[in-house]
């Protein structure tokens, strides 16, 4: 298809070229030369050599209207006709010796005239075309400017309509900060006319405490040529102030200079009131939390001191009984007194650690052999567990490294978990075994597990096991596991419970200290 189009277009180009450089110049030259020839015959009887002027005129006319090529063709035609009809020998194209210089001068002058006429015509045509092109471009530019002005006016009208339709308070100001326009929403809120907000009067709509901050913020924004944002109270026509978020945005020209400022007032009165209510609710919650913390601390102290105080009472009774015998068993009474001292010391330590747990201060951290801590706990629990028919099995990892922890608090966690396990097996008819184990993961953590074969807990209770004051025992305080979680989390560890087919297991993980 492309090749066929080339074939079809080629004759058209040839025909156009033939017309421009052959047919058209020949036709124009033939016309003017023919007119000159027809006028020469009658005029040669009136004036001498009229053909010179007439044929020169034909050549000039041909060059003017047909261009340089038409002038050359007219020159050739004129030469042939002059030599044939008017230069001896007549009716012959040969020229005698006397007329050759005349004919040569004629041809030379004709060529020069042709070049001058064609050039002048071309120049005038170029000037005319340039003038026409200039007028056309001026007309197009004028039309474009008119269209642009119409578009600008249309956009300004649209912007004005948009500013009036937006449910916000909007104003605009010149680069110096003088307010030029306020939309209907702003004017209807403050109850003033736009003429009354010029210059310094605009600042009068703000609360007395907010005028200086607003002025300072806007002055800084104009100096920095940047946006500004501030919260301020604006006076309404009803005499009441409402909080607004005020944003100022500069409009820049193509060269980057600010030509106008736009301001928007967003009503945030409801948000301010909601925030105040939130602050009040947070303060009330904080007060309630402090009260709850005091109650939790009191319950924790009562819970943690129960076991040492019970041991104190037991040992004191034993001491009294040994001293009441006849004769008095001084050795056993001394042993009972030593146990009383030990239990009193442990009760004091427990009380101190509970206080530090809730006050988040006075942390005690020391290098501790966790396995030795569990063995000591076994000595404490062994007698009570035997009376309840519970056997204690220890499975301690011999590769366990020393841990940086509070030994009293961690032993208290183990004691709480162990006592819970022993009490949960009280009504069990299966073998009552309490298993305590430790395991080192070989890298950076130690896992401790306390497993019992008691009644366990339900799936619904699993998520609430460590909540304060939650308990599944009628006589429980619901603080044991909550205290365990607080202690373990204070050591950057975690604790959880899991159900077993028979019983439950509680595990916690402690990280190895630096």
Protein Blocks (a to p, Z undefined) as FASTA:
>chain_A
ZZmmmmmmmmmmmmmmmmmmmmmmmmmmmmmmmmmmmmmmmmmmmbghkllmmmmmmmmm
mmmmnojmlmmmmmmmmmmmmmmmmpccehiabdcfklmmmmmmmmmmmmmmmmmmmmmm
mmmmmmmmmmmmmmmmmmmmmmmmmmmmmmmmmmmmmmmmmmmmpccdcddddfkopafb
dcfklmmmnopafklmghjllmmmpcfklmmmmmmmmmmmmmnopadddddddddfkopa
cdddddddddddfkopafbdcdddddfklmmmmmmmmmmmmmmmmmmmmmmmmmmmmmmm
mmmmmmmmmmmmmmmmmmmmmmmpccddfklmmmmmmmmmmmmmmmmmmmmmmmmmmnop
aiacddddfklmmmmmmmmmmmmmmmnopacdddddfklccddddfklmmmmmmmmmmmm
mmmmmmpcbdcddddddddehlapccdddddfbebpafklmmmmmgghiafbfkbghlmm
mmmmmmmmmnopacdddddfbdcdddddddddZZ
